[in-house]
Amino acid sequence: MNLKTLKTLTVALFLLVGLTLFQGVALADVQLTVIGTPTYNSLGGVYTSPYQFQINNGPTITLLACDDFLTEIYFGFSWPATVNTLDSVGAMGPQKFTHATNAVTYPYDKDYTPPSTAPTDPTIQQQYYAAAWLTDQLLNGSVDPASLEGAYYSYAIWQIFDPTAYLGYNGQSLSGAQQDQVSMAMVAAFAAIANPGTDEYLDSTMRIYTPDGVTSQEFIGFSVPEASTVAFLAFNFLALVGIILLMRRRTRRNA
């Protein structure tokens, strides 16, 4: 390999890295528009997860679960969100909730008491993994989101981040029996993710959609199939080939 060829490849690789980094920045934010809920199931005065979304105004409907009980939004509301992965969750973000403000409370009546092994002070990573596990059950068909069990799972997600979620909306508190069911779902979730980071399935498929600079809810769901990722890689490869050919032509002309 002569010096000119080495220089050409070096320049091309730098440009390819630049394209890849630009791609990463461009794909970091999305525009979410909540358009409805497929089941119209409700409990405690609110619709329970999942919710239907358009992402970047695309034609595909995406189902996501809400992890934010206190913030109100409405159908048709649109906002920018940053897409985060479970392994990016940290004590200071980038996700919406942080451990310092979100101790876990299990609501329950006399008929059920959470086991002593149920964590009351889990890490923020454990909280988000538990919420992702519950979301997985709602979206993969293990739990029918239109059923009461689905509503309990939805409340379990909320309860992980909001210790008063079981009080419902506008005084429509969950009954003692319903609170028991929410607690059991929470216990099951924390037991399933006892070691965050070891569940490669959740790691690879779950995304956290955190509102970016606006007051809105945060959502969790499966990663949207990104044919664009393959397309971008193909584009970048073709761009690299094109750059090399262009540089070779320019080198020959200057030779």
Backbone as CSV, one residue per row, in Angstrom:
resi,resn,N_x,N_y,N_z,CA_x,CA_y,CA_z,C_x,C_y,C_z
1,MET,0.861,-1.192,0.000,0.000,0.000,0.000,0.890,1.232,0.000
2,ASN,0.720,2.097,-1.035,1.564,3.281,-1.100,1.006,4.382,-0.199
3,LEU,1.753,5.451,-0.063,1.406,6.533,0.852,0.104,7.207,0.454
4,LYS,-0.093,7.383,-0.860,-1.316,8.055,-1.323,-2.549,7.218,-0.980
5,THR,-2.446,5.891,-1.163,-3.576,5.017,-0.848,-3.882,5.054,0.646
6,LEU,-2.837,5.038,1.461,-3.026,5.091,2.916,-3.710,6.383,3.322
7,LYS,-3.295,7.487,2.746,-3.924,8.771,3.054,-5.387,8.774,2.632
8,THR,-5.656,8.198,1.474,-7.035,8.133,0.966,-7.929,7.355,1.924
9,LEU,-7.454,6.183,2.357,-8.245,5.368,3.273,-8.446,6.060,4.612
10,THR,-7.406,6.751,5.078,-7.518,7.462,6.352,-8.596,8.531,6.289
11,VAL,-8.572,9.328,5.226,-9.579,10.379,5.059,-10.969,9.773,4.956
12,ALA,-11.077,8.680,4.178,-12.375,8.031,3.992,-12.924,7.494,5.304
13,LEU,-12.059,6.887,6.107,-12.510,6.347,7.386,-12.958,7.447,8.332
14,PHE,-12.244,8.559,8.348,-12.659,9.690,9.175,-14.028,10.200,8.749
15,LEU,-14.237,10.266,7.443,-15.535,10.722,6.950,-16.640,9.732,7.302
16,LEU,-16.319,8.432,7.231,-17.313,7.416,7.583,-17.678,7.506,9.058
17,VAL,-16.681,7.706,9.911,-16.962,7.889,11.341,-17.850,9.103,11.561
18,GLY,-17.570,10.162,10.806,-18.395,11.361,10.916,-19.828,11.092,10.521
19,LEU,-20.024,10.327,9.445,-21.375,9.969,9.016,-22.085,9.155,10.080
20,THR,-21.361,8.216,10.686,-21.960,7.360,11.703,-22.355,8.160,12.928
21,LEU,-21.466,9.070,13.352,-21.788,9.909,14.508,-22.969,10.800,14.214
22,PHE,-23.022,11.347,13.030,-24.158,12.190,12.653,-25.438,11.378,12.683
23,GLN,-25.355,10.134,12.211,-26.520,9.255,12.241,-26.990,9.050,13.670
24,GLY,-26.035,8.829,14.598,-26.407,8.604,15.989,-27.116,9.795,16.578
25,VAL,-26.634,11.002,16.285,-27.276,12.201,16.790,-28.662,12.359,16.200
26,ALA,-28.787,12.100,14.909,-30.069,12.286,14.235,-31.127,11.333,14.750
27,LEU,-30.704,10.124,15.185,-31.658,9.117,15.631,-31.907,9.169,17.132
28,ALA,-31.240,10.070,17.851,-31.375,10.114,19.300,-32.737,10.622,19.725
29,ASP,-33.333,11.532,18.977,-34.619,12.118,19.327,-35.688,11.688,18.331
30,VAL,-36.897,11.521,18.861,-38.041,11.200,18.023,-39.195,12.106,18.411
31,GLN,-40.173,12.202,17.525,-41.398,12.942,17.808,-42.495,11.928,18.097
32,LEU,-43.044,11.988,19.300,-44.111,11.077,19.690,-45.458,11.776,19.594
33,THR,-46.447,11.076,19.094,-47.823,11.565,19.084,-48.717,10.459,19.607
34,VAL,-49.385,10.716,20.743,-50.274,9.710,21.325,-51.634,9.827,20.654
35,ILE,-52.098,8.727,20.093,-53.327,8.796,19.289,-54.486,8.019,19.916
36,GLY,-54.225,7.246,20.978,-55.324,6.524,21.607,-54.833,5.353,22.416
37,THR,-55.747,4.474,22.762,-55.415,3.230,23.446,-56.225,2.117,22.793
38,PRO,-55.610,0.973,22.536,-56.308,-0.064,21.769,-57.438,-0.741,22.540
39,THR,-57.397,-0.684,23.866,-58.376,-1.417,24.665,-59.402,-0.517,25.348
40,TYR,-59.053,0.738,25.571,-59.875,1.665,26.352,-60.202,1.077,27.720
41,ASN,-59.278,0.240,28.220,-59.413,-0.296,29.564,-59.052,0.793,30.562
42,SER,-59.763,0.848,31.676,-59.479,1.882,32.667,-59.608,1.319,34.066
43,LEU,-58.920,1.960,34.983,-58.970,1.600,36.394,-58.544,2.819,37.188
44,GLY,-59.246,3.073,38.289,-58.883,4.218,39.108,-59.068,5.550,38.419
45,GLY,-59.946,5.587,37.404,-60.237,6.850,36.733,-59.321,7.211,35.588
46,VAL,-58.440,6.302,35.184,-57.520,6.604,34.078,-57.434,5.411,33.134
47,TYR,-57.102,5.699,31.862,-56.836,4.628,30.907,-55.529,3.932,31.289
48,THR,-55.521,2.625,31.184,-54.318,1.872,31.494,-53.576,1.516,30.205
49,SER,-52.323,1.120,30.360,-51.461,0.823,29.217,-51.908,-0.464,28.530
50,PRO,-51.560,-0.577,27.226,-50.683,0.281,26.442,-51.430,1.423,25.757
51,TYR,-50.632,2.355,25.234,-51.149,3.469,24.456,-50.623,3.363,23.032
52,GLN,-51.388,3.921,22.104,-50.999,3.876,20.694,-50.277,5.160,20.307
53,PHE,-49.183,4.998,19.582,-48.361,6.141,19.190,-48.021,6.109,17.704
54,GLN,-47.849,7.303,17.180,-47.132,7.490,15.925,-45.769,8.054,16.284
55,ILE,-44.735,7.482,15.704,-43.381,7.962,15.933,-42.888,8.641,14.675
56,ASN,-42.490,9.891,14.831,-42.043,10.709,13.697,-43.106,10.790,12.603
57,ASN,-44.369,10.801,13.036,-45.503,10.921,12.108,-45.543,9.807,11.069
58,GLY,-44.945,8.669,11.405,-44.950,7.542,10.476,-46.291,6.845,10.432
59,PRO,-46.491,5.973,9.461,-47.780,5.288,9.292,-48.004,4.142,10.271
60,THR,-46.926,3.672,10.917,-47.024,2.513,11.804,-47.459,2.934,13.204
61,ILE,-48.383,2.166,13.789,-48.814,2.407,15.163,-47.934,1.588,16.103
62,THR,-47.374,2.250,17.100,-46.507,1.615,18.084,-47.185,1.627,19.443
63,LEU,-47.132,0.503,20.143,-47.714,0.408,21.477,-46.631,0.618,22.538
64,LEU,-46.913,1.514,23.482,-45.986,1.807,24.572,-46.738,1.820,25.889
65,ALA,-46.019,1.541,26.971,-46.608,1.567,28.310,-46.140,2.820,29.041
66,CYS,-47.044,3.434,29.778,-46.732,4.659,30.515,-46.162,4.313,31.888
67,ASP,-45.081,4.989,32.274,-44.527,4.778,33.617,-44.718,6.006,34.515
68,ASP,-45.470,6.990,34.026,-45.590,8.287,34.705,-47.061,8.563,35.019
69,PHE,-47.461,8.381,36.292,-48.863,8.513,36.660,-49.293,9.966,36.878
70,LEU,-48.395,10.808,37.343,-48.786,12.145,37.798,-48.929,13.170,36.676
71,THR,-48.215,12.973,35.578,-48.246,13.967,34.501,-49.420,13.682,33.568
72,GLU,-50.210,14.697,33.276,-51.381,14.525,32.414,-51.055,14.878,30.968
73,ILE,-51.522,14.051,30.038,-51.465,14.359,28.618,-52.820,14.009,28.020
74,TYR,-52.988,14.242,26.733,-54.264,13.989,26.077,-54.006,13.399,24.698
75,PHE,-55.019,12.687,24.180,-54.893,12.112,22.849,-54.685,13.226,21.824
76,GLY,-53.729,13.007,20.938,-53.375,14.009,19.947,-52.175,14.851,20.344
77,PHE,-51.753,14.743,21.607,-50.614,15.517,22.086,-49.332,14.977,21.457
78,SER,-48.452,15.868,21.067,-47.213,15.486,20.401,-46.041,16.189,21.066
79,TRP,-44.922,15.482,21.210,-43.757,16.076,21.864,-42.484,15.339,21.447
80,PRO,-41.334,16.001,21.584,-40.061,15.344,21.289,-39.629,14.494,22.480
81,ALA,-39.022,13.352,22.190,-38.544,12.460,23.238,-37.176,11.917,22.874
82,THR,-36.378,11.682,23.884,-35.080,11.046,23.710,-35.243,9.552,23.950
83,VAL,-34.680,8.753,23.085,-34.790,7.300,23.198,-33.582,6.775,23.979
84,ASN,-33.859,6.180,25.133,-32.806,5.640,25.980,-32.946,4.129,26.097
85,THR,-31.862,3.463,26.419,-31.877,2.027,26.647,-31.837,1.753,28.142
86,LEU,-32.178,0.535,28.535,-32.150,0.189,29.951,-30.755,0.320,30.540
87,ASP,-29.749,-0.046,29.773,-28.393,0.012,30.334,-27.861,1.443,30.434
88,SER,-28.618,2.416,29.917,-28.199,3.816,30.058,-28.785,4.475,31.301
89,VAL,-29.675,3.766,32.001,-30.319,4.335,33.190,-29.273,4.616,34.266
90,GLY,-29.315,5.831,34.814,-28.357,6.208,35.845,-29.015,6.981,36.964
91,ALA,-28.297,7.173,38.047,-28.846,7.849,39.228,-29.267,9.284,38.929
92,MET,-28.660,9.886,37.917,-28.983,11.264,37.556,-29.646,11.368,36.185
93,GLY,-30.111,10.277,35.638,-30.707,10.287,34.311,-29.826,9.528,33.333
94,PRO,-30.163,9.555,32.042,-31.014,10.504,31.309,-32.510,10.244,31.395
95,GLN,-32.949,9.147,32.016,-34.362,8.843,32.146,-35.038,9.875,33.052
96,LYS,-36.367,9.873,33.074,-37.110,10.914,33.794,-37.002,10.774,35.304
97,PHE,-37.117,9.542,35.805,-37.151,9.351,37.247,-35.783,8.967,37.782
98,THR,-35.488,9.447,38.992,-34.226,9.120,39.639,-34.506,8.493,40.994
99,HIS,-33.574,7.714,41.455,-33.798,6.920,42.657,-34.083,7.782,43.887
100,ALA,-33.455,8.923,43.976,-33.570,9.739,45.188,-35.010,10.146,45.492
101,THR,-35.834,10.251,44.469,-37.203,10.730,44.671,-38.247,9.638,44.491
102,ASN,-37.821,8.386,44.366,-38.788,7.344,44.026,-38.580,6.056,44.815
103,ALA,-38.787,6.123,46.129,-38.798,4.899,46.928,-40.041,4.099,46.552
104,VAL,-39.933,2.772,46.664,-41.022,1.907,46.224,-41.939,1.564,47.398
105,THR,-43.242,1.746,47.185,-44.261,1.404,48.177,-45.206,0.371,47.583
106,TYR,-45.454,-0.705,48.322,-46.378,-1.744,47.885,-47.738,-1.507,48.541
107,PRO,-48.769,-1.189,47.754,-50.095,-1.037,48.349,-50.706,-2.421,48.579
108,TYR,-51.298,-2.630,49.717,-51.928,-3.936,49.936,-52.941,-3.856,51.068
109,ASP,-53.902,-4.741,50.998,-54.952,-4.859,52.000,-54.604,-6.023,52.936
110,LYS,-55.509,-6.361,53.836,-55.245,-7.406,54.825,-55.073,-8.781,54.212
111,ASP,-55.551,-8.976,52.974,-55.501,-10.305,52.358,-54.145,-10.643,51.752
112,TYR,-53.254,-9.682,51.703,-51.957,-9.951,51.087,-50.901,-9.056,51.715
113,THR,-49.756,-9.624,51.980,-48.619,-8.869,52.490,-47.405,-9.226,51.647
114,PRO,-46.749,-8.233,51.063,-45.564,-8.540,50.247,-44.517,-9.278,51.084
115,PRO,-43.821,-10.220,50.486,-42.798,-10.958,51.239,-41.678,-10.030,51.699
116,SER,-41.004,-10.446,52.728,-39.933,-9.617,53.291,-38.789,-9.423,52.306
117,THR,-38.719,-10.309,51.318,-37.646,-10.191,50.316,-37.964,-9.161,49.227
118,ALA,-39.207,-8.662,49.202,-39.570,-7.671,48.181,-38.816,-6.374,48.457
119,PRO,-38.051,-5.879,47.503,-37.228,-4.697,47.765,-38.061,-3.432,47.956
120,THR,-37.775,-2.693,49.002,-38.419,-1.396,49.221,-37.490,-0.253,48.854
121,ASP,-36.208,-0.566,48.688,-35.233,0.455,48.322,-34.383,-0.035,47.155
122,PRO,-35.032,-0.391,46.042,-34.272,-0.893,44.892,-33.505,0.241,44.221
123,THR,-32.504,-0.130,43.461,-31.786,0.875,42.684,-32.685,1.384,41.564
124,ILE,-32.331,2.507,40.994,-33.124,3.038,39.888,-33.053,2.084,38.695
125,GLN,-31.927,1.383,38.543,-31.828,0.401,37.469,-32.831,-0.734,37.692
126,GLN,-32.951,-1.205,38.941,-33.915,-2.253,39.245,-35.344,-1.780,39.009
127,GLN,-35.609,-0.522,39.342,-36.949,0.015,39.117,-37.308,-0.009,37.632
128,TYR,-36.394,0.449,36.805,-36.689,0.500,35.372,-36.718,-0.902,34.758
129,TYR,-35.870,-1.803,35.233,-35.937,-3.169,34.728,-37.255,-3.827,35.108
130,ALA,-37.730,-3.580,36.337,-39.013,-4.141,36.762,-40.147,-3.578,35.916
131,ALA,-40.111,-2.276,35.653,-41.134,-1.656,34.801,-41.069,-2.214,33.390
132,ALA,-39.861,-2.456,32.890,-39.701,-3.021,31.546,-40.231,-4.454,31.505
133,TRP,-40.006,-5.222,32.572,-40.529,-6.591,32.620,-42.054,-6.584,32.594
134,LEU,-42.672,-5.704,33.357,-44.134,-5.589,33.357,-44.642,-5.154,31.984
135,THR,-43.935,-4.215,31.369,-44.293,-3.767,30.019,-44.221,-4.928,29.037
136,ASP,-43.171,-5.732,29.165,-43.005,-6.889,28.292,-44.207,-7.822,28.402
137,GLN,-44.671,-8.069,29.626,-45.824,-8.956,29.810,-47.073,-8.395,29.141
138,LEU,-47.228,-7.073,29.188,-48.400,-6.446,28.580,-48.356,-6.464,27.059
139,LEU,-47.154,-6.340,26.497,-47.034,-6.186,25.051,-46.750,-7.490,24.312
140,ASN,-46.261,-8.508,25.019,-45.918,-9.743,24.305,-47.025,-10.790,24.348
141,GLY,-48.170,-10.454,24.985,-49.286,-11.371,25.005,-49.381,-12.236,26.239
142,SER,-48.400,-12.150,27.152,-48.464,-12.950,28.370,-49.628,-12.529,29.254
143,VAL,-49.936,-11.239,29.239,-51.053,-10.688,30.016,-51.935,-9.899,29.058
144,ASP,-53.230,-10.119,29.124,-54.165,-9.403,28.263,-54.330,-7.977,28.778
145,PRO,-53.885,-6.974,28.018,-53.983,-5.590,28.500,-55.415,-5.103,28.660
146,ALA,-56.367,-5.800,28.034,-57.772,-5.398,28.163,-58.426,-5.988,29.406
147,SER,-57.703,-6.875,30.106,-58.256,-7.524,31.284,-57.932,-6.733,32.541
148,LEU,-58.575,-7.130,33.657,-58.245,-6.503,34.943,-56.792,-6.781,35.321
149,GLU,-56.307,-7.989,34.985,-54.908,-8.289,35.267,-53.987,-7.324,34.535
150,GLY,-54.348,-7.008,33.290,-53.569,-6.033,32.536,-53.569,-4.670,33.209
151,ALA,-54.713,-4.274,33.742,-54.801,-2.997,34.450,-53.940,-3.008,35.704
152,TYR,-53.898,-4.144,36.404,-53.052,-4.246,37.596,-51.575,-4.108,37.225
153,TYR,-51.194,-4.721,36.103,-49.802,-4.613,35.656,-49.467,-3.165,35.300
154,SER,-50.422,-2.478,34.686,-50.211,-1.079,34.344,-50.009,-0.250,35.612
155,TYR,-50.834,-0.500,36.611,-50.690,0.224,37.881,-49.398,-0.157,38.602
156,ALA,-48.971,-1.394,38.437,-47.710,-1.808,39.054,-46.551,-0.990,38.495
157,ILE,-46.585,-0.724,37.193,-45.543,0.126,36.585,-45.591,1.508,37.216
158,TRP,-46.791,2.082,37.303,-46.916,3.418,37.903,-46.470,3.419,39.360
159,GLN,-46.863,2.385,40.101,-46.591,2.337,41.530,-45.094,2.254,41.819
160,ILE,-44.342,1.668,40.910,-42.891,1.579,41.087,-42.273,2.971,41.185
161,PHE,-42.812,3.918,40.419,-42.230,5.257,40.386,-43.030,6.287,41.182
162,ASP,-44.257,5.961,41.542,-45.104,6.893,42.287,-45.774,6.149,43.441
163,PRO,-45.364,6.394,44.678,-45.906,5.651,45.822,-47.379,5.910,46.095
164,THR,-47.985,6.888,45.405,-49.399,7.195,45.628,-50.271,6.842,44.432
165,ALA,-49.737,6.120,43.466,-50.504,5.814,42.259,-51.776,5.038,42.587
166,TYR,-51.717,4.177,43.601,-52.887,3.353,43.934,-54.091,4.176,44.373
167,LEU,-53.880,5.453,44.686,-54.994,6.324,45.057,-55.840,6.710,43.850
168,GLY,-55.350,6.414,42.655,-56.123,6.687,41.455,-56.213,8.170,41.140
169,TYR,-57.145,8.493,40.260,-57.320,9.877,39.815,-58.608,10.453,40.382
170,ASN,-58.502,11.652,40.924,-59.678,12.383,41.396,-60.477,11.584,42.438
171,GLY,-59.730,10.965,43.357,-60.375,10.256,44.456,-60.856,8.864,44.152
172,GLN,-60.579,8.342,42.957,-61.055,7.004,42.582,-59.994,5.945,42.942
173,SER,-59.806,5.779,44.231,-58.773,4.879,44.731,-59.084,3.422,44.406
174,LEU,-58.020,2.640,44.216,-58.183,1.206,44.008,-58.663,0.553,45.305
175,SER,-59.493,-0.456,45.187,-59.961,-1.180,46.361,-58.802,-1.949,46.986
176,GLY,-59.021,-2.416,48.212,-57.977,-3.189,48.868,-57.586,-4.412,48.080
177,ALA,-58.568,-5.112,47.520,-58.270,-6.308,46.717,-57.481,-5.948,45.469
178,GLN,-57.799,-4.822,44.858,-57.065,-4.377,43.668,-55.638,-3.981,44.038
179,GLN,-55.471,-3.339,45.174,-54.129,-2.990,45.629,-53.291,-4.246,45.849
180,ASP,-53.907,-5.295,46.394,-53.199,-6.561,46.571,-52.663,-7.070,45.236
181,GLN,-53.490,-7.011,44.204,-53.091,-7.498,42.882,-51.941,-6.676,42.307
182,VAL,-51.985,-5.363,42.522,-50.896,-4.498,42.056,-49.595,-4.867,42.766
183,SER,-49.674,-5.072,44.078,-48.478,-5.443,44.837,-47.910,-6.773,44.359
184,MET,-48.777,-7.749,44.091,-48.305,-9.053,43.615,-47.599,-8.931,42.279
185,ALA,-48.112,-8.063,41.411,-47.452,-7.837,40.115,-46.092,-7.189,40.316
186,MET,-46.002,-6.244,41.252,-44.721,-5.602,41.542,-43.713,-6.608,42.079
187,VAL,-44.158,-7.452,43.001,-43.274,-8.468,43.579,-42.769,-9.406,42.491
188,ALA,-43.662,-9.830,41.604,-43.262,-10.722,40.505,-42.223,-10.056,39.611
189,ALA,-42.400,-8.765,39.355,-41.470,-8.046,38.480,-40.090,-7.946,39.104
190,PHE,-40.016,-7.572,40.384,-38.709,-7.439,41.030,-38.029,-8.796,41.195
191,ALA,-38.824,-9.849,41.390,-38.234,-11.182,41.482,-37.667,-11.620,40.137
192,ALA,-38.334,-11.218,39.060,-37.902,-11.631,37.714,-36.623,-10.938,37.273
193,ILE,-36.344,-9.773,37.840,-35.159,-9.009,37.396,-34.186,-8.818,38.565
194,ALA,-34.012,-9.856,39.356,-33.178,-9.746,40.549,-31.775,-9.243,40.234
195,ASN,-31.300,-9.513,39.034,-29.952,-9.085,38.638,-30.024,-8.258,37.360
196,PRO,-30.278,-6.941,37.478,-30.384,-6.093,36.280,-29.153,-6.226,35.394
197,GLY,-29.385,-6.263,34.110,-28.298,-6.362,33.158,-28.037,-7.779,32.684
198,THR,-28.634,-8.771,33.373,-28.404,-10.158,32.972,-29.465,-10.646,32.003
199,ASP,-30.554,-9.911,31.890,-31.624,-10.295,30.968,-31.358,-9.649,29.617
200,GLU,-30.701,-10.393,28.748,-30.306,-9.836,27.456,-31.515,-9.491,26.599
201,TYR,-32.625,-10.210,26.815,-33.826,-9.935,26.023,-34.334,-8.527,26.307
202,LEU,-34.469,-8.189,27.589,-34.907,-6.835,27.922,-33.882,-5.805,27.465
203,ASP,-32.610,-6.123,27.657,-31.557,-5.195,27.247,-31.655,-4.832,25.775
204,SER,-31.945,-5.822,24.958,-31.881,-5.601,23.518,-33.183,-5.094,22.921
205,THR,-34.298,-5.272,23.615,-35.577,-4.945,22.989,-36.291,-3.745,23.583
206,MET,-35.974,-3.362,24.809,-36.719,-2.303,25.468,-36.078,-0.930,25.276
207,ARG,-36.947,0.065,25.103,-36.510,1.445,24.988,-37.330,2.321,25.940
208,ILE,-36.703,3.373,26.430,-37.361,4.346,27.301,-37.479,5.642,26.523
209,TYR,-38.703,6.127,26.383,-38.955,7.356,25.628,-39.164,8.493,26.629
210,THR,-38.100,9.247,26.859,-38.088,10.297,27.870,-38.387,11.645,27.230
211,PRO,-39.378,12.393,27.753,-39.689,13.703,27.167,-38.467,14.617,27.169
212,ASP,-38.290,15.299,26.081,-37.100,16.120,25.868,-37.451,17.603,25.984
213,GLY,-37.232,18.155,27.168,-37.419,19.587,27.362,-38.866,20.035,27.432
214,VAL,-39.806,19.122,27.592,-41.223,19.473,27.683,-41.848,18.709,28.845
215,THR,-42.990,19.190,29.300,-43.728,18.490,30.346,-44.608,17.437,29.701
216,SER,-44.228,16.206,29.862,-45.002,15.119,29.279,-44.668,13.833,30.007
217,GLN,-45.411,12.790,29.697,-45.177,11.503,30.312,-44.008,10.775,29.658
218,GLU,-43.452,9.837,30.409,-42.421,8.958,29.882,-43.060,7.608,29.564
219,PHE,-42.548,6.952,28.527,-43.110,5.677,28.091,-42.010,4.644,27.891
220,ILE,-42.406,3.381,27.972,-41.490,2.257,27.785,-42.107,1.306,26.762
221,GLY,-41.284,0.739,25.906,-41.811,-0.208,24.936,-40.716,-0.919,24.178
222,PHE,-41.136,-1.857,23.350,-40.185,-2.548,22.489,-39.543,-1.556,21.532
223,SER,-38.303,-1.848,21.161,-37.663,-1.017,20.152,-38.418,-1.173,18.841
224,VAL,-38.600,-0.054,18.161,-39.272,-0.081,16.866,-38.318,-0.693,15.855
225,PRO,-38.769,-1.680,15.052,-37.880,-2.283,14.044,-37.269,-1.198,13.175
226,GLU,-35.969,-1.150,13.162,-35.283,-0.067,12.475,-34.638,-0.557,11.204
227,ALA,-35.476,-0.685,10.165,-34.906,-0.990,8.849,-33.945,0.113,8.454
228,SER,-34.187,1.299,9.039,-33.336,2.445,8.734,-31.904,2.197,9.168
229,THR,-31.707,1.379,10.240,-30.352,1.092,10.684,-29.566,0.386,9.589
230,VAL,-30.193,-0.643,8.988,-29.539,-1.341,7.886,-29.344,-0.401,6.711
231,ALA,-30.360,0.407,6.464,-30.266,1.340,5.341,-29.119,2.316,5.552
232,PHE,-28.978,2.810,6.789,-27.894,3.754,7.068,-26.537,3.088,6.919
233,LEU,-26.420,1.834,7.382,-25.153,1.142,7.236,-24.825,0.946,5.762
234,ALA,-25.837,0.562,4.985,-25.616,0.389,3.548,-25.229,1.711,2.909
235,PHE,-25.927,2.772,3.326,-25.613,4.093,2.788,-24.182,4.490,3.131
236,ASN,-23.805,4.248,4.400,-22.460,4.629,4.819,-21.401,3.829,4.075
237,PHE,-21.686,2.535,3.824,-20.720,1.720,3.077,-20.575,2.223,1.658
238,LEU,-21.720,2.514,1.020,-21.667,3.044,-0.339,-20.975,4.397,-0.364
239,ALA,-21.229,5.181,0.714,-20.567,6.487,0.780,-19.059,6.311,0.871
240,LEU,-18.619,5.322,1.658,-17.190,5.059,1.786,-16.590,4.659,0.443
241,VAL,-17.282,3.754,-0.270,-16.795,3.344,-1.590,-16.713,4.543,-2.523
242,GLY,-17.765,5.369,-2.491,-17.782,6.545,-3.352,-16.658,7.508,-3.034
243,ILE,-16.398,7.688,-1.740,-15.316,8.585,-1.328,-13.972,8.076,-1.828
244,ILE,-13.763,6.746,-1.670,-12.486,6.170,-2.108,-12.304,6.337,-3.615
245,LEU,-13.376,6.031,-4.386,-13.279,6.169,-5.841,-13.024,7.610,-6.234
246,LEU,-13.711,8.533,-5.539,-13.515,9.947,-5.845,-12.085,10.362,-5.544
247,MET,-11.581,9.930,-4.381,-10.217,10.301,-4.013,-9.211,9.694,-4.985
248,ARG,-9.495,8.451,-5.433,-8.574,7.818,-6.382,-8.539,8.595,-7.697
249,ARG,-9.735,9.032,-8.157,-9.783,9.799,-9.403,-9.028,11.111,-9.242
250,ARG,-9.262,11.758,-8.081,-8.587,13.025,-7.870,-7.087,12.826,-7.762
251,THR,-6.676,11.681,-7.147,-5.238,11.417,-7.019,-4.612,11.179,-8.371
252,ARG,-5.321,10.426,-9.245,-4.768,10.155,-10.567,-4.639,11.429,-11.385
253,ARG,-5.644,12.275,-11.273,-5.600,13.525,-12.043,-4.448,14.412,-11.575
254,ASN,-4.131,14.305,-10.286,-3.086,15.147,-9.746,-1.714,14.507,-9.861
255,ALA,-1.708,13.246,-10.280,-0.438,12.531,-10.344,0.423,13.053,-11.482
